[in-house]
Amino acid sequence: MERQRRSFTDEYKRQAAELVVSSGRWIGSVAKELGLRDSVLRRWVDKLRQEPASAAWRPTTQATPMSADQASEIARLRQENERLRMERDILKNCLAPRRACAG
């Protein structure tokens, strides 16, 4: 049985790498969360860190500018994601064996 190779857009690669860099989380944990191999995500993060921000991923097509509604929605979703991550981490700590749940 032959595995089919997955392909990812440049935008997805950049966002995944930025998630690692901005959150300070381990590459392995982010890779597992995204369903990627550590080595693949590590390459993307290395590429992001080595190249200037404008040259890291050059889009192959002209991107359309984001509207104000889209920008506000993205900001709202980022805040919600951060809140949900914190809640998840709190629950992980509370449910972990031999650990006391603090407030």
C-alpha positions in Angstrom: 0.0 0.0 0.0 1.4 3.3 -1.1 1.0 6.5 1.1 -0.1 9.6 -0.7 2.1 12.6 -0.1 0.3 15.6 1.4 0.9 19.1 0.2 0.5 22.3 2.1 0.1 25.9 1.0 2.8 28.4 1.8 0.3 30.2 4.0 -0.3 27.1 6.0 3.4 26.5 6.4 4.0 30.1 7.5 1.1 30.0 10.0 2.2 26.7 11.5 5.8 28.0 11.9 4.6 31.2 13.4 2.5 29.3 15.9 5.6 27.6 17.2 7.6 30.8 17.3 4.9 33.1 18.8 3.6 30.6 21.4 7.0 29.4 22.6 5.7 25.8 22.6 7.7 22.8 21.6 7.8 21.9 18.0 6.8 18.3 18.8 3.6 19.3 20.7 2.5 21.7 17.9 3.3 19.1 15.2 1.3 16.5 17.0 -1.6 19.0 17.4 -1.5 19.7 13.7 -1.0 16.1 12.6 2.5 16.7 11.2 5.9 15.1 11.6 8.3 17.0 13.9 10.9 17.2 11.1 8.5 18.8 8.7 7.5 21.5 11.1 11.1 22.0 12.2 12.1 22.7 8.6 9.3 25.3 8.3 10.3 27.0 11.6 14.0 27.1 10.5 13.0 28.6 7.2 10.9 31.3 9.0 13.7 32.1 11.4 16.5 32.2 8.8 14.9 34.4 6.2 13.7 38.0 6.5 9.9 38.3 7.1 9.2 39.6 3.6 11.1 36.8 1.9 10.3 33.8 4.0 7.3 32.7 2.0 6.6 34.6 -1.2 3.1 34.0 -2.4 2.8 32.7 -5.9 -0.3 34.8 -6.6 -1.2 38.3 -5.7 -3.0 38.3 -2.3 -6.1 40.4 -1.9 -6.1 42.9 0.9 -8.0 42.0 4.0 -11.2 43.9 4.8 -11.7 45.5 8.2 -14.4 42.9 9.0 -12.0 40.1 8.2 -9.2 41.7 10.3 -11.5 42.1 13.3 -12.8 38.5 12.9 -9.2 37.2 12.8 -8.3 39.2 15.9 -11.4 38.0 17.8 -10.6 34.4 16.8 -7.0 34.7 17.9 -8.1 36.0 21.3 -10.6 33.1 21.6 -8.0 30.6 20.7 -5.6 31.9 23.3 -8.4 31.7 25.9 -9.3 28.2 24.9 -5.6 27.1 25.1 -5.4 28.5 28.6 -8.6 26.7 29.6 -7.3 23.5 28.1 -4.0 23.7 29.9 -5.7 24.4 33.2 -7.9 21.3 32.7 -4.9 19.2 31.7 -3.2 20.2 35.0 -6.3 19.5 37.0 -6.9 16.1 35.5 -3.3 15.0 35.6 -2.7 12.2 38.1 -0.9 13.1 41.3 -1.3 16.8 40.8 -3.4 19.1 42.8 -5.7 21.4 41.0 -5.0 25.0 41.9 -7.8 27.5 41.4 
